[in-house]
């Protein structure tokens, strides 16, 4: 009976590590060098999550993010058979940033 009491009461009397977690969401714009286009005209999603921990006087945060970058443009052409050309480049990234702050 004593062993059963210890097993059931142990999670309530022990102090565990204190981690905080959350989600990351938003949009990113990008510009690709060398595509002969200018401007940040491609919008992509930025989603992920993070885990952080305060250790004494500083914070340590680990993130996992999915980001889509690229370039997009519609080029008008005076050719009879082709009214316009669509240029659409997208690149998918998975990043693991580590943030150290104090």
HULINUR-V301809 format. One record per backbone hydrogen bond with DSSP energy under -1.0 kcal/mol. NH is the residue of the N-H (numbers start at 1). CO is the residue of the C=O. If there is no record, write none. Layout:
BEGIN
NH_CO / NH_CO
END
This chain:
BEGIN
5_1 / 6_2 / 7_3 / 8_4 / 9_5 / 10_6 / 13_9 / 14_10 / 20_52 / 22_50 / 24_48 / 26_46 / 28_44 / 30_42 / 41_39 / 44_28 / 46_26 / 47_66 / 48_24 / 49_64 / 50_22 / 51_62 / 52_20 / 53_60 / 55_58 / 58_55 / 59_101 / 60_53 / 61_99 / 62_51 / 63_97 / 64_49 / 65_95 / 66_47 / 67_93 / 68_45 / 69_91 / 71_89 / 73_87 / 75_85 / 77_83 / 85_75 / 87_73 / 89_71 / 91_69 / 93_67 / 95_65 / 99_61 / 101_59
END
